[in-house]
Amino acid sequence: MGNYSSNGRLVWNHSTHIPGVIPVLERLVEVEGITTVTPGVLSRARGHSPKLKLRVSVPIRGGHKVIARYGKSVQEVFVVTELERGALEDAIASCL
C-alpha cells in the first residue's frame, strides 16, 4: 500500500471510542481510495477480544461497514471507499 494521499477524512462524531482505534483509523484515511472514515456507536459484547481487531462486515452505499473489537467493546466504523472488500481488508491489516 505504498501510495498514500491525504484526501481522506476522519469524522469525529462521538466522544467515546475503543482504546487504540483512533490511530488505526487515522492511518486508514491516508490510504488511496478511502474518502471518509466515521466511527459509529460504541457498545458492549459478550465475548472478549484480547487485541484490537477490525473486520469488514457488510457493504454500505459507497463503501463498507467495519466492526472494531477490543476487550468487551464493539464499535461500528463506516468507511466510504472505492476499494473492493479484499483491498479494504488488506489496507486495514497494514494499518493495525
Secondary structure, 3 states (H helix, E strand, C coil): CCCECCCCEECCCCCCCCCCHHHHHHHHCCECCEEEEEEEEEEEEEEEEEEEEEEEEEEECCEEEEEEEEEEEEEEEEEEECCCHHHHHHHHHHHC
